Amino acid sequence: MTADSLLTPAPGGAAAGTGDPGPKKRRLSLPMILLITSGAIFAGVIALSLVRVMTGANDLTSSGATHAALQAAVPIGLAGLGGLWAERAGVVNIGLEGMMIFGTWFGAWGSLNWGWAVGLIAAVIGGALGGLLHAVATVTFGVDHIVSGVAINILALGVTRYLSSLTFANEEGGGVNQSPSVEQPPDLSVPGVTWLTEGLESKHWFLVSDLAGIVRGLLTDVSVLTIVAVVLVPVTFYLLWRTSFGLRLRSVGEAPHAAETLGVNVYLYKYYAVVVSGAIAGLGGAFLSMVAADIYREGQTNGRGYIGLAAMIFGNWRPGGLAAGAALFGYTDALQLRGGTTSIHALLLLISGILLAVGAWQVYRRKFVIGGVAIGLSVLAAISYFFTDQVPVPFVQFTPHVTTLVVLALAAQRLRPPAADGIPYRRST
């Protein structure tokens, strides 16, 4: 028996006793996945471009909105990536918020005293310590994963306030709930992008200007930490899905007792996963205090750890889907932060079109109830757009959270978490 057999269904599992092993699920190749992903992204850009032309909401695909969306998506994506590592090993990590808080504080402290590079290392260590604490509680002592995670979130608030009173409160411009200004990581730009795209974006042409704005927003004034965050997505995929280490770690989250029979140290791999989870979440916290701002402030995470967890669930516990979820939440967050009442209002038209397409597809599949509900909501969104001039400001501020709830509700039926996720494990005797 090999380690691969842990994740391979037994022959005839779906149709045991009939002699028919059932239909074999086809796996998509990497080029096909990239082709489908590129097509979906291009279709989304075309849809946004159509809405922009019809509504005049030019900020939908502007370089400023794209850059702000990237800034908003990175900490959410890093939190979700941290959650992915833990949950693939069977440990629910509600404590991502607290680990991000540790990252914000340690990142600012390290950057203030020794520069941005040390700040990033300190943030990783701070988040990893939070992950280690969660691992000790859940893996070694068998504490309920949710209880441990909530305790870490509460502990992080108190610990960082205490540490601030010892350090930042004694610095000029600092206090018990904030730090002085800290050194930020450098920004990088692809040479020539601004010169090539600035004029095209200002023309507001269909699709061409939209592509120019998106390219400019993604490739100019990009922080080093943003690049690190983007690289971590394919690195995580490679480590977890293309290496024997990743296979063992995922087997621990799917069938820990079966993994144990093959000689896998289940406890050790759970520790690996949860500590790495905390380190990545800490890096997300550092982004908030060192890139999104040049200062640490209490409450800076503002629930992004929880939204990152939602992005992970939306992505079905996979890095690519997680990145898409983070981009979606980051985009809506960016629009509301830029005061985008007009842009959010224009999105009602896009939502109406998407719901209409979903409803038509469900009706075609003879799922009339779901299709009817989707079409009804499409009509409601269209009416809201044509009979109002703008979306109320409180709703605009709540848009990222509404998006989180709606996306999770729509995605719930296709989700498959790791089989042993959140289930206490004890070594066989």
Kinemage of the C-alpha trace (Angstrom):
@kinemage 1
@onewidth
@group {chain A} dominant
@subgroup {mainchain}
@vectorlist {calphas} color= white
{ca met a 1} P 0.000 0.000 0.000
{ca thr a 2} L 1.281 3.475 -0.898
{ca ala a 3} L 0.470 6.896 0.514
{ca asp a 4} L -1.509 7.709 -2.650
{ca ser a 5} L -4.069 5.077 -1.701
{ca leu a 6} L -5.215 7.271 1.197
{ca leu a 7} L -6.898 9.655 -1.192
{ca thr a 8} L -8.006 7.117 -3.804
{ca pro a 9} L -11.527 5.625 -3.502
{ca ala a 10} L -11.700 1.867 -3.147
{ca pro a 11} L -12.644 0.032 -6.358
{ca gly a 12} L -16.372 -0.250 -6.695
{ca gly a 13} L -16.903 2.109 -3.760
{ca ala a 14} L -19.791 3.914 -5.384
{ca ala a 15} L -21.425 0.812 -6.605
{ca ala a 16} L -20.186 -1.935 -4.319
{ca gly a 17} L -21.857 -5.265 -4.847
{ca thr a 18} L -22.939 -4.446 -8.417
{ca gly a 19} L -19.629 -5.056 -10.147
{ca asp a 20} L -19.829 -1.532 -11.567
{ca pro a 21} L -17.230 0.846 -10.135
{ca gly a 22} L -19.370 3.774 -11.199
{ca pro a 23} L -18.385 6.692 -13.399
{ca lys a 24} L -14.798 7.819 -13.033
{ca lys a 25} L -14.419 11.515 -12.356
{ca arg a 26} L -12.256 13.197 -14.942
{ca arg a 27} L -9.391 15.360 -13.692
{ca leu a 28} L -8.629 18.526 -15.593
{ca ser a 29} L -5.041 19.094 -16.700
{ca leu a 30} L -3.159 22.189 -15.569
{ca pro a 31} L -3.261 23.837 -19.061
{ca met a 32} L -7.027 23.273 -19.201
{ca ile a 33} L -7.475 24.778 -15.732
{ca leu a 34} L -5.429 27.833 -16.765
{ca leu a 35} L -7.452 28.156 -19.989
{ca ile a 36} L -10.783 27.991 -18.139
{ca thr a 37} L -9.561 30.452 -15.506
{ca ser a 38} L -8.309 32.910 -18.150
{ca gly a 39} L -11.602 32.641 -20.016
{ca ala a 40} L -13.609 33.307 -16.860
{ca ile a 41} L -11.469 36.351 -15.999
{ca phe a 42} L -11.794 37.742 -19.532
{ca ala a 43} L -15.567 37.205 -19.489
{ca gly a 44} L -15.738 39.073 -16.177
{ca val a 45} L -13.762 42.000 -17.611
{ca ile a 46} L -16.108 42.151 -20.619
{ca ala a 47} L -19.141 42.178 -18.300
{ca leu a 48} L -17.648 44.980 -16.173
{ca ser a 49} L -16.787 46.923 -19.332
{ca leu a 50} L -20.367 46.638 -20.621
{ca val a 51} L -21.746 47.842 -17.302
{ca arg a 52} L -19.258 50.731 -17.211
{ca val a 53} L -20.234 51.885 -20.706
{ca met a 54} L -23.970 51.604 -19.950
{ca thr a 55} L -23.832 53.365 -16.579
{ca gly a 56} L -20.886 55.764 -16.926
{ca ala a 57} L -19.384 54.456 -13.669
{ca asn a 58} L -15.788 54.713 -14.905
{ca asp a 59} L -14.305 53.783 -11.548
{ca leu a 60} L -15.425 50.161 -11.980
{ca thr a 61} L -12.304 49.262 -13.964
{ca ser a 62} L -10.037 52.239 -13.276
{ca ser a 63} L -6.409 51.752 -12.282
{ca gly a 64} L -7.174 53.329 -8.903
{ca ala a 65} L -10.007 50.896 -8.162
{ca thr a 66} L -7.921 47.938 -9.373
{ca his a 67} L -4.959 48.941 -7.211
{ca ala a 68} L -7.248 49.460 -4.209
{ca ala a 69} L -8.881 46.071 -4.831
{ca leu a 70} L -5.466 44.407 -4.889
{ca gln a 71} L -4.549 46.147 -1.641
{ca ala a 72} L -7.799 44.999 -0.029
{ca ala a 73} L -7.557 41.437 -1.367
{ca val a 74} L -4.019 40.650 -0.156
{ca pro a 75} L -4.663 40.495 3.629
{ca ile a 76} L -7.918 38.592 3.041
{ca gly a 77} L -6.128 36.169 0.730
{ca leu a 78} L -3.256 35.617 3.156
{ca ala a 79} L -5.687 34.955 6.010
{ca gly a 80} L -7.581 32.487 3.820
{ca leu a 81} L -4.349 30.812 2.732
{ca gly a 82} L -3.427 30.385 6.386
{ca gly a 83} L -6.815 28.826 7.049
{ca leu a 84} L -6.321 26.493 4.083
{ca trp a 85} L -3.101 25.048 5.523
{ca ala a 86} L -4.712 24.361 8.912
{ca glu a 87} L -7.978 22.926 7.646
{ca arg a 88} L -6.314 20.677 5.075
{ca ala a 89} L -4.700 19.032 8.112
{ca gly a 90} L -8.050 18.774 9.905
{ca val a 91} L -7.731 21.759 12.273
{ca val a 92} L -10.353 24.514 12.121
{ca asn a 93} L -8.592 27.839 12.603
{ca ile a 94} L -11.052 30.463 13.814
{ca gly a 95} L -8.036 32.129 15.443
{ca leu a 96} L -6.861 33.634 12.135
{ca glu a 97} L -8.067 37.038 13.282
{ca gly a 98} L -5.903 36.887 16.406
{ca met a 99} L -2.890 35.650 14.449
{ca met a 100} L -3.317 38.586 12.064
{ca ile a 101} L -3.432 40.916 15.064
{ca phe a 102} L -0.119 39.476 16.266
{ca gly a 103} L 1.220 40.065 12.742
{ca thr a 104} L 0.159 43.721 12.701
{ca trp a 105} L 1.833 44.424 16.035
{ca phe a 106} L 5.057 42.441 15.562
{ca gly a 107} L 5.432 43.702 11.998
{ca ala a 108} L 5.172 47.324 13.089
{ca trp a 109} L 7.486 46.753 16.075
{ca gly a 110} L 10.168 45.076 13.963
{ca ser a 111} L 9.931 47.655 11.196
{ca leu a 112} L 10.090 50.560 13.645
{ca asn a 113} L 13.270 49.284 15.277
{ca trp a 114} L 15.175 47.459 12.520
{ca gly a 115} L 13.538 48.147 9.149
{ca trp a 116} L 10.837 46.628 6.977
{ca ala a 117} L 12.609 43.313 6.252
{ca val a 118} L 12.951 42.515 9.958
{ca gly a 119} L 9.366 43.683 10.400
{ca leu a 120} L 8.126 41.027 7.956
{ca ile a 121} L 10.152 38.331 9.717
{ca ala a 122} L 8.843 39.472 13.107
{ca ala a 123} L 5.248 39.371 11.789
{ca val a 124} L 5.728 35.818 10.529
{ca ile a 125} L 7.160 34.756 13.899
{ca gly a 126} L 4.359 36.511 15.802
{ca gly a 127} L 1.670 34.811 13.721
{ca ala a 128} L 3.471 31.460 13.974
{ca leu a 129} L 3.496 31.753 17.777
{ca gly a 130} L -0.270 32.224 17.683
{ca gly a 131} L -0.517 29.155 15.446
{ca leu a 132} L 1.708 27.166 17.815
{ca leu a 133} L -0.545 28.080 20.731
{ca his a 134} L -3.597 26.925 18.752
{ca ala a 135} L -1.819 23.674 17.843
{ca val a 136} L -0.861 22.953 21.469
{ca ala a 137} L -4.444 23.518 22.598
{ca thr a 138} L -6.211 21.580 19.843
{ca val a 139} L -3.731 18.875 18.811
{ca thr a 140} L -2.009 18.046 22.105
{ca phe a 141} L -4.730 18.807 24.653
{ca gly a 142} L -7.782 18.200 22.492
{ca val a 143} L -9.453 21.570 23.157
{ca asp a 144} L -12.426 22.308 20.917
{ca his a 145} L -11.081 24.073 17.815
{ca ile a 146} L -13.657 26.868 17.903
{ca val a 147} L -13.128 27.571 21.598
{ca ser a 148} L -9.355 27.682 21.138
{ca gly a 149} L -9.614 29.990 18.125
{ca val a 150} L -11.929 32.439 19.870
{ca ala a 151} L -9.634 32.426 22.915
{ca ile a 152} L -6.649 33.315 20.717
{ca asn a 153} L -8.588 36.199 19.140
{ca ile a 154} L -9.374 37.595 22.592
{ca leu a 155} L -5.852 36.943 23.868
{ca ala a 156} L -4.282 38.746 20.903
{ca leu a 157} L -6.182 41.944 21.706
{ca gly a 158} L -5.004 41.956 25.318
{ca val a 159} L -1.412 40.943 24.590
{ca thr a 160} L -0.881 43.572 21.880
{ca arg a 161} L -2.413 46.292 24.078
{ca tyr a 162} L -0.028 45.308 26.896
{ca leu a 163} L 2.997 45.190 24.581
{ca ser a 164} L 2.071 48.600 23.162
{ca ser a 165} L 2.004 50.064 26.658
{ca leu a 166} L 5.573 48.790 27.160
{ca thr a 167} L 6.955 49.925 23.794
{ca phe a 168} L 4.932 52.260 21.572
{ca ala a 169} L 3.604 54.352 24.469
{ca asn a 170} L 7.160 55.473 25.168
{ca glu a 171} L 7.773 56.579 21.563
{ca glu a 172} L 6.918 59.948 20.070
{ca gly a 173} L 3.669 59.622 18.124
{ca gly a 174} L 2.851 56.271 19.734
{ca gly a 175} L 0.435 55.146 22.428
{ca val a 176} L -1.211 52.113 23.988
{ca asn a 177} L -3.337 51.589 20.868
{ca gln a 178} L -1.040 52.710 18.066
{ca ser a 179} L 2.590 52.897 16.983
{ca pro a 180} L 4.643 55.715 15.480
{ca ser a 181} L 5.113 55.663 11.713
{ca val a 182} L 7.065 52.613 10.545
{ca glu a 183} L 9.240 51.873 7.524
{ca gln a 184} L 7.286 50.425 4.606
{ca pro a 185} L 8.453 47.790 2.098
{ca pro a 186} L 9.413 49.278 -1.293
{ca asp a 187} L 6.986 49.469 -4.215
{ca leu a 188} L 7.883 48.071 -7.628
{ca ser a 189} L 6.529 48.864 -11.101
{ca val a 190} L 6.936 47.214 -14.481
{ca pro a 191} L 8.845 49.755 -16.621
{ca gly a 192} L 6.799 51.454 -19.323
{ca val a 193} L 3.353 50.302 -18.150
{ca thr a 194} L 2.199 53.760 -17.056
{ca trp a 195} L 3.371 55.328 -20.325
{ca leu a 196} L 1.608 52.665 -22.395
{ca thr a 197} L -1.691 52.541 -20.498
{ca glu a 198} L -2.334 56.012 -19.064
{ca gly a 199} L -3.570 57.513 -22.327
{ca leu a 200} L -5.681 54.491 -23.255
{ca glu a 201} L -7.395 54.436 -19.877
{ca ser a 202} L -8.418 58.090 -20.138
{ca lys a 203} L -10.200 57.449 -23.468
{ca his a 204} L -12.886 55.307 -21.794
{ca trp a 205} L -13.133 53.013 -24.812
{ca phe a 206} L -15.006 49.743 -24.483
{ca leu a 207} L -12.771 46.947 -23.200
{ca val a 208} L -9.491 48.567 -24.382
{ca ser a 209} L -9.581 51.266 -21.699
{ca asp a 210} L -10.772 48.757 -19.124
{ca leu a 211} L -7.875 46.419 -19.842
{ca ala a 212} L -5.456 49.357 -19.734
{ca gly a 213} L -6.784 50.463 -16.342
{ca ile a 214} L -6.634 46.953 -14.887
{ca val a 215} L -3.097 46.320 -16.185
{ca arg a 216} L -1.893 49.661 -14.844
{ca gly a 217} L -3.475 49.026 -11.452
{ca leu a 218} L -1.913 45.570 -11.166
{ca leu a 219} L 1.596 46.343 -12.444
{ca thr a 220} L 2.477 49.774 -11.038
{ca asp a 221} L 3.453 50.731 -7.468
{ca val a 222} L 3.039 47.154 -6.231
{ca ser a 223} L 4.491 46.392 -2.800
{ca val a 224} L 7.095 43.676 -2.380
{ca leu a 225} L 4.764 42.042 0.142
{ca thr a 226} L 1.967 41.945 -2.459
{ca ile a 227} L 4.281 40.037 -4.798
{ca val a 228} L 5.151 37.630 -1.986
{ca ala a 229} L 1.437 37.072 -1.295
{ca val a 230} L 0.677 36.348 -4.963
{ca val a 231} L 3.600 33.909 -5.209
{ca leu a 232} L 2.426 32.056 -2.092
{ca val a 233} L -0.743 30.905 -3.904
{ca pro a 234} L 0.970 28.678 -6.543
{ca val a 235} L 3.643 27.693 -4.005
{ca thr a 236} L 0.922 26.436 -1.658
{ca phe a 237} L -0.731 24.527 -4.502
{ca tyr a 238} L 2.557 22.895 -5.454
{ca leu a 239} L 3.496 21.953 -1.898
{ca leu a 240} L 0.094 20.534 -0.957
{ca trp a 241} L -0.899 18.871 -4.251
{ca arg a 242} L 2.375 17.978 -5.964
{ca thr a 243} L 4.681 16.747 -3.188
{ca ser a 244} L 4.720 13.740 -0.863
{ca phe a 245} L 4.784 16.173 2.071
{ca gly a 246} L 1.528 17.713 0.860
{ca leu a 247} L -0.075 14.320 0.300
{ca arg a 248} L 0.736 13.278 3.868
{ca leu a 249} L -0.547 16.576 5.260
{ca arg a 250} L -3.816 16.334 3.332
{ca ser a 251} L -4.230 12.675 4.303
{ca val a 252} L -4.063 13.800 7.940
{ca gly a 253} L -7.089 16.008 7.283
{ca glu a 254} L -8.975 13.337 5.333
{ca ala a 255} L -8.251 10.059 7.151
{ca pro a 256} L -5.836 10.498 10.071
{ca his a 257} L -6.135 6.929 11.369
{ca ala a 258} L -5.438 5.529 7.891
{ca ala a 259} L -2.453 7.879 7.600
{ca glu a 260} L -1.209 6.642 10.973
{ca thr a 261} L -1.232 3.037 9.741
{ca leu a 262} L 1.124 4.105 6.911
{ca gly a 263} L 3.618 5.570 9.370
{ca val a 264} L 2.585 9.242 9.095
{ca asn a 265} L 3.118 11.177 12.339
{ca val a 266} L -0.332 12.768 12.466
{ca tyr a 267} L 0.407 15.048 15.403
{ca leu a 268} L 3.583 16.385 13.794
{ca tyr a 269} L 1.881 17.176 10.477
{ca lys a 270} L -0.970 18.942 12.255
{ca tyr a 271} L 1.635 21.040 14.076
{ca tyr a 272} L 3.369 21.829 10.778
{ca ala a 273} L 0.099 22.944 9.202
{ca val a 274} L -1.193 25.105 12.054
{ca val a 275} L 2.139 26.858 12.651
{ca val a 276} L 2.461 27.625 8.913
{ca ser a 277} L -1.169 28.788 9.012
{ca gly a 278} L -0.363 31.286 11.755
{ca ala a 279} L 2.804 32.466 9.975
{ca ile a 280} L 0.907 33.256 6.761
{ca ala a 281} L -1.875 34.987 8.698
{ca gly a 282} L 0.795 37.033 10.507
{ca leu a 283} L 2.137 38.099 7.120
{ca gly a 284} L -1.377 39.279 6.257
{ca gly a 285} L -1.388 41.333 9.447
{ca ala a 286} L 1.960 42.876 8.520
{ca phe a 287} L 0.432 44.007 5.224
{ca leu a 288} L -2.141 46.053 7.133
{ca ser a 289} L 0.345 47.844 9.391
{ca met a 290} L 3.245 48.173 6.931
{ca val a 291} L 1.711 48.487 3.440
{ca ala a 292} L -1.954 49.492 3.646
{ca ala a 293} L -0.816 51.995 6.306
{ca asp a 294} L 2.533 52.999 7.764
{ca ile a 295} L 1.369 52.619 11.335
{ca tyr a 296} L -0.033 49.973 13.673
{ca arg a 297} L -3.480 50.715 15.097
{ca glu a 298} L -5.605 48.650 17.431
{ca gly a 299} L -8.503 47.025 15.575
{ca gln a 300} L -6.665 47.270 12.262
{ca thr a 301} L -7.685 43.783 11.101
{ca asn a 302} L -11.403 44.711 11.281
{ca gly a 303} L -12.643 41.146 10.821
{ca arg a 304} L -10.466 40.314 7.818
{ca gly a 305} L -9.479 37.016 9.423
{ca tyr a 306} L -13.110 35.922 9.319
{ca ile a 307} L -13.573 37.178 5.750
{ca gly a 308} L -10.411 35.266 4.789
{ca leu a 309} L -11.993 32.140 6.272
{ca ala a 310} L -15.086 32.820 4.142
{ca ala a 311} L -12.880 33.213 1.054
{ca met a 312} L -11.282 29.845 1.831
{ca ile a 313} L -14.698 28.174 2.090
{ca phe a 314} L -15.858 29.892 -1.106
{ca gly a 315} L -12.758 28.496 -2.815
{ca asn a 316} L -13.671 24.968 -1.669
{ca trp a 317} L -10.452 24.625 0.331
{ca arg a 318} L -8.273 25.144 -2.756
{ca pro a 319} L -5.733 27.947 -3.423
{ca gly a 320} L -7.141 29.039 -6.806
{ca gly a 321} L -10.718 29.336 -5.610
{ca leu a 322} L -9.504 31.057 -2.459
{ca ala a 323} L -7.669 33.676 -4.549
{ca ala a 324} L -10.844 34.290 -6.574
{ca gly a 325} L -12.857 34.723 -3.381
{ca ala a 326} L -10.295 37.136 -1.931
{ca ala a 327} L -10.347 39.148 -5.171
{ca leu a 328} L -14.153 39.336 -5.076
{ca phe a 329} L -14.285 40.483 -1.462
{ca gly a 330} L -11.352 42.834 -1.987
{ca tyr a 331} L -13.005 44.421 -5.027
{ca thr a 332} L -16.270 45.183 -3.231
{ca asp a 333} L -14.325 46.449 -0.213
{ca ala a 334} L -12.225 48.714 -2.450
{ca leu a 335} L -15.281 50.233 -4.130
{ca gln a 336} L -16.899 51.136 -0.820
{ca leu a 337} L -13.634 52.496 0.616
{ca arg a 338} L -13.270 54.788 -2.407
{ca gly a 339} L -16.715 56.226 -1.672
{ca gly a 340} L -18.148 54.325 -4.608
{ca thr a 341} L -21.899 54.865 -4.162
{ca thr a 342} L -22.154 55.304 -7.942
{ca ser a 343} L -20.031 52.233 -8.641
{ca ile a 344} L -21.957 50.055 -6.177
{ca his a 345} L -25.191 51.299 -7.771
{ca ala a 346} L -23.859 50.297 -11.205
{ca leu a 347} L -23.014 46.845 -9.867
{ca leu a 348} L -26.745 46.245 -9.354
{ca leu a 349} L -27.039 46.015 -13.137
{ca leu a 350} L -24.193 43.483 -13.285
{ca ile a 351} L -25.744 41.453 -10.464
{ca ser a 352} L -29.070 41.474 -12.308
{ca gly a 353} L -27.436 40.088 -15.445
{ca ile a 354} L -25.531 37.378 -13.535
{ca leu a 355} L -28.652 36.269 -11.652
{ca leu a 356} L -30.637 36.174 -14.894
{ca ala a 357} L -28.008 33.938 -16.502
{ca val a 358} L -27.900 31.675 -13.435
{ca gly a 359} L -31.697 31.472 -13.376
{ca ala a 360} L -31.913 30.603 -17.074
{ca trp a 361} L -29.289 27.865 -16.628
{ca gln a 362} L -31.141 26.375 -13.665
{ca val a 363} L -34.424 26.382 -15.564
{ca tyr a 364} L -32.670 24.630 -18.463
{ca arg a 365} L -31.506 21.981 -15.971
{ca arg a 366} L -35.156 21.685 -14.809
{ca lys a 367} L -34.396 23.100 -11.387
{ca phe a 368} L -37.376 25.406 -11.569
{ca val a 369} L -37.490 26.555 -7.945
{ca ile a 370} L -33.856 27.702 -7.845
{ca gly a 371} L -34.139 29.172 -11.345
{ca gly a 372} L -37.316 31.037 -10.449
{ca val a 373} L -35.762 32.513 -7.306
{ca ala a 374} L -32.671 33.636 -9.249
{ca ile a 375} L -34.777 35.257 -11.983
{ca gly a 376} L -36.958 36.952 -9.369
{ca leu a 377} L -33.893 38.383 -7.630
{ca ser a 378} L -32.572 39.489 -11.034
{ca val a 379} L -35.757 41.444 -11.677
{ca leu a 380} L -35.564 42.955 -8.183
{ca ala a 381} L -31.950 44.072 -8.746
{ca ala a 382} L -32.886 45.602 -12.120
{ca ile a 383} L -35.804 47.495 -10.573
{ca ser a 384} L -33.522 48.746 -7.792
{ca tyr a 385} L -31.096 50.056 -10.397
{ca phe a 386} L -33.579 51.781 -12.714
{ca phe a 387} L -35.752 53.327 -9.994
{ca thr a 388} L -32.992 54.662 -7.725
{ca asp a 389} L -30.126 57.088 -8.291
{ca gln a 390} L -27.668 55.696 -5.768
{ca val a 391} L -27.254 53.079 -3.090
{ca pro a 392} L -27.617 54.321 0.511
{ca val a 393} L -24.247 54.905 2.173
{ca pro a 394} L -24.853 52.414 5.053
{ca phe a 395} L -25.510 49.652 2.509
{ca val a 396} L -22.354 50.613 0.608
{ca gln a 397} L -20.315 50.271 3.803
{ca phe a 398} L -21.873 46.857 4.429
{ca thr a 399} L -21.301 45.633 0.853
{ca pro a 400} L -18.225 43.428 1.540
{ca his a 401} L -20.052 41.619 4.337
{ca val a 402} L -23.222 41.182 2.246
{ca thr a 403} L -21.046 39.802 -0.552
{ca thr a 404} L -19.510 37.324 1.896
{ca leu a 405} L -22.910 36.051 3.013
{ca val a 406} L -24.405 35.843 -0.501
{ca val a 407} L -21.397 34.065 -2.009
{ca leu a 408} L -21.256 31.510 0.798
{ca ala a 409} L -24.991 30.870 0.468
{ca leu a 410} L -24.709 30.300 -3.300
{ca ala a 411} L -21.576 28.152 -2.982
{ca ala a 412} L -22.769 26.011 -0.073
{ca gln a 413} L -24.110 23.121 -2.185
{ca arg a 414} L -20.823 22.389 -3.984
{ca leu a 415} L -18.503 22.565 -0.994
{ca arg a 416} L -16.565 19.569 0.304
{ca pro a 417} L -14.366 20.257 3.319
{ca pro a 418} L -11.662 17.776 4.372
{ca ala a 419} L -13.415 14.732 5.829
{ca ala a 420} L -11.747 14.974 9.254
{ca asp a 421} L -11.835 18.777 9.508
{ca gly a 422} L -12.515 19.802 13.105
{ca ile a 423} L -12.729 16.209 14.375
{ca pro a 424} L -10.527 15.555 17.462
{ca tyr a 425} L -7.825 12.972 16.802
{ca arg a 426} L -6.233 10.619 19.292
{ca arg a 427} L -3.490 8.155 18.381
{ca ser a 428} L -4.577 4.515 18.229
{ca thr a 429} L -3.375 2.307 21.080
